[in-house]
Amino acid sequence: MQRSAPRLTRILAAAAVPVMLVVAGCSSDSGSGGGGAAETGGAQGKATATATASATPSPTPTVEPAKFAKLPSACKAIAAKTTAALVPKAKNENGTAAASTDLSHRGGCSWNGLDDKGVKGSQYRWLDVSFYRYDSEVSLGSGQERAKENFAKELAKIQATTGAKTLSTASTAGLGDEAKTVTYTVNKTGEDFPYASIVARSGNVLVLLSYNGAGYAGAPVPRAKTIVEGATQAAKEAIAAVAAANK
């Protein structure tokens, strides 16, 4: 019995070694596997974050809405009593509409007539008005900005009128958001024609108005002041008509 006990102790100790090795081995494998899973999870997290960022839509470009959506009827934009006073004996009292393929964006009307005063000569007058409306577009800008750009262009065209003499440009108050009046004289058919051409902007709409006249057969040349005053009155009514058409 004394010999058997030490021997049994040695056998049990030897048998325990493989079991410890197996447990240690399993612990090592488990640690390696856990590290791999953590690395995989990190990569997947980054990929998910990148995909989420890519899926976020870019802000949609915006532009200021156009102020006015309609234009007035050009031939009715100026009161009949005003056109009758500015153009006596007009060929067409209701005005002659300008050709337009899109009346929502452009329109115009004109009046002209010769008032024959017999031995006192004759007085000729011409009045015309045009409207241009600009929409807001992301690629082009707001209707207001587009109208401002074309205001400058139309003004430059008038200032470059061929044969214009004594040309002068002045700001005009009380006509929309901004307005310029260009006065000049042009000699046609042997007579001097004093002109008053107005470029006015109200929001996204441009109003171009021109008034001129001449005296024939000994009649006096119209006074420049009278022409300017007539043009200004007609322009005020045209600007007011834009607002009225959009109520």
C-alpha atoms as one frame of an Amber mdcrd trajectory, in Angstrom:
protein
   0.000   0.000   0.000   2.883   2.343   0.716   4.324   1.605  -2.716   0.989
   1.936  -4.521   0.224   5.462  -3.300   3.230   7.205  -4.840   2.691   5.354
  -8.079  -0.976   6.384  -8.211  -0.002   9.936  -7.549   2.436   9.932 -10.489
  -0.151   8.446 -12.845  -2.763  11.041 -11.932  -0.261  13.866 -12.371   0.779
  12.640 -15.796  -2.825  12.260 -16.900  -3.605  15.839 -15.879  -0.965  17.392
 -18.169  -2.759  16.740 -21.518  -5.997  18.106 -20.114  -4.343  21.397 -19.150
  -2.701  21.634 -22.551  -6.015  21.108 -24.267  -7.675  23.806 -22.207  -4.815
  26.201 -22.833  -4.984  25.458 -26.531  -8.694  26.192 -26.663  -8.205  29.448
 -24.841  -5.535  30.499 -27.350  -7.744  29.692 -30.363 -10.654  31.484 -28.843
  -8.541  34.616 -28.336  -7.356  34.607 -31.955 -10.850  34.116 -33.252 -12.158
  36.964 -31.128  -9.503  39.347 -32.510 -10.439  38.498 -36.101 -14.099  39.168
 -35.463 -13.288  42.584 -33.991 -11.208  43.533 -37.040 -13.971  42.391 -39.413
 -16.558  44.353 -37.464 -14.411  47.517 -37.699 -14.092  47.227 -41.471 -17.809
  46.641 -41.850 -18.528  49.668 -39.635 -16.357  51.906 -41.809 -17.996  50.595
 -44.990 -21.447  51.201 -43.515 -20.531  54.761 -42.513 -19.148  55.454 -46.008
 -22.271  54.065 -47.665 -24.496  56.161 -45.397 -22.540  59.311 -46.223 -22.755
  58.536 -49.954 -26.486  57.959 -49.717 -27.108  61.399 -48.124 -28.535  63.604
 -50.937 -26.861  66.925 -51.811 -28.886  70.060 -51.050 -31.188  70.984 -53.944
 -30.160  74.359 -55.493 -32.749  77.057 -54.926 -33.463  80.414 -56.535 -35.586
  83.374 -55.477 -39.124  83.047 -56.907 -40.139  85.483 -59.651 -42.284  88.323
 -58.333 -44.782  88.467 -61.200 -46.313  85.547 -63.082 -48.355  87.504 -65.645
 -48.172  90.447 -68.021 -50.979  92.907 -68.683 -52.615  93.219 -72.062 -50.226
  95.699 -73.684 -52.853  97.672 -75.612 -54.927  98.121 -72.440 -52.043  98.873
 -70.096 -52.265 102.615 -70.811 -55.603 104.334 -70.363 -57.495 105.275 -73.515
 -57.734 108.917 -72.417 -53.948 109.015 -72.013 -53.214 107.587 -75.458 -55.810
 109.925 -77.000 -54.088 112.928 -75.418 -50.585 111.811 -76.377 -51.477 110.689
 -79.916 -54.327 112.804 -81.303 -56.021 111.368 -84.367 -54.379 107.953 -83.899
 -54.872 105.598 -86.828 -56.029 102.949 -84.395 -57.384 104.348 -81.147 -57.147
 100.912 -79.521 -53.515 100.516 -80.466 -51.764  98.027 -82.716 -50.514  94.949
 -80.881 -46.974  93.764 -81.538 -46.514  90.244 -82.818 -45.659  87.782 -80.046
 -45.508  84.001 -79.846 -45.607  84.028 -76.037 -47.766  86.725 -74.480 -46.942
  85.479 -70.976 -43.347  86.630 -71.465 -43.462  89.463 -73.985 -45.998  91.832
 -75.461 -46.257  95.289 -76.960 -48.543  97.897 -78.460 -48.146 101.125 -80.432
 -50.159 104.174 -81.438 -49.355 106.717 -84.146 -51.242 109.489 -85.852 -51.040
 112.777 -87.716 -53.129 115.666 -86.437 -53.647 117.915 -89.489 -54.223 121.524
 -88.466 -54.588 122.885 -91.985 -52.609 126.081 -92.627 -51.076 125.740 -89.141
 -49.347 122.560 -90.212 -49.578 119.071 -88.762 -48.415 117.375 -85.611 -47.224
 113.763 -85.726 -46.937 111.560 -82.628 -45.782 108.012 -81.959 -46.131 106.050
 -78.704 -45.145 102.461 -78.094 -44.802 100.246 -75.045 -43.254  96.794 -74.599
 -43.304  94.352 -71.690 -40.784  91.585 -70.947 -41.176  89.102 -68.094 -38.379
  86.827 -66.842 -38.872  83.576 -64.938 -36.599  82.334 -62.157 -34.397  79.434
 -63.270 -31.652  77.721 -61.267 -29.275  77.742 -64.242 -29.965  81.401 -65.140
 -30.783  83.055 -61.822 -33.860  84.708 -60.362 -36.326  86.573 -62.528 -35.400
  89.797 -60.737 -31.687  89.362 -61.462 -32.367  88.502 -65.094 -34.561  91.595
 -65.448 -31.762  93.735 -63.946 -29.272  92.352 -66.461 -31.586  93.062 -69.377
 -32.399  96.517 -67.993 -28.747  97.422 -68.512 -28.688  95.879 -71.991 -31.846
  97.661 -73.189 -30.620 100.969 -71.805 -27.327 100.558 -73.658 -29.195  99.879
 -76.920 -31.167 103.117 -76.602 -28.048 105.103 -75.735 -26.448 103.738 -78.923
 -29.303 104.965 -81.184 -27.928 105.815 -84.599 -28.117 109.525 -85.411 -29.131
 110.563 -81.895 -28.246 114.156 -81.006 -28.088 115.867 -77.634 -28.560 112.515
 -75.914 -29.009 112.595 -72.147 -29.813 109.906 -69.532 -31.383 110.509 -66.131
 -32.826 108.378 -63.338 -36.602 108.633 -62.978 -38.268 108.247 -59.583 -41.668
 106.673 -59.056 -41.406 104.079 -61.818 -41.093 100.597 -60.322 -37.838  99.490
 -58.701 -35.632 101.446 -61.068 -36.046 103.555 -64.193 -33.989 105.603 -66.616
 -35.211 108.170 -69.129 -33.144 108.804 -72.244 -33.865 111.979 -74.222 -32.458
 112.757 -77.648 -33.334 114.132 -81.081 -33.247 112.318 -84.414 -33.681 113.981
 -87.782 -36.024 112.005 -90.037 -37.863 112.976 -93.222 -36.205 116.363 -92.947
 -37.697 117.088 -89.512 -36.362 116.885 -85.975 -38.064 114.286 -83.782 -37.570
 114.763 -80.029 -37.618 111.389 -78.231 -38.174 110.273 -74.646 -37.387 106.583
 -74.160 -37.923 105.026 -70.728 -36.564 101.734 -69.403 -38.282 100.741 -66.159
 -38.121  97.579 -64.049 -40.653  96.286 -61.564 -39.521  93.004 -60.019 -38.946
  90.551 -62.858 -40.703  92.673 -65.516 -39.166  95.251 -67.834 -41.237  98.039
 -69.373 -39.815  99.849 -72.393 -41.691 102.938 -73.511 -40.908 105.417 -76.251
 -42.717 108.614 -77.170 -41.740 110.999 -79.956 -43.171 113.457 -82.424 -42.544
 116.098 -85.068 -44.131 119.181 -86.603 -44.832 119.235 -90.350 -45.699 121.966
 -92.862 -44.582 124.796 -90.661 -45.892 123.397 -87.367 -43.491 123.846 -84.418
 -41.275 121.047 -83.180 -42.764 119.469 -80.023 -41.129 120.722 -76.826 -38.762
 118.171 -75.265 -40.344 118.772 -71.851 -43.806 117.962 -73.212 -42.524 114.724
 -74.734 -40.819 113.668 -71.474 -43.892 114.423 -69.383 -46.119 112.430 -71.743
 -43.746 109.454 -71.747 -43.491 109.487 -67.945 -47.265 109.495 -67.489 -47.704
 106.583 -69.888 -44.864 104.636 -68.214 -46.466 105.066 -64.768 -49.698 103.569
 -66.061 -47.817 100.682 -67.719 -45.971  99.850 -64.470 -49.219 100.005 -62.489
 -50.826  97.647 -65.015 -48.178  94.992 -64.253 -49.094  94.967 -60.562 -52.828
  95.012 -61.357 -52.492  92.001 -63.664 -50.972  89.953 -60.829 -53.506  90.691
 -58.072
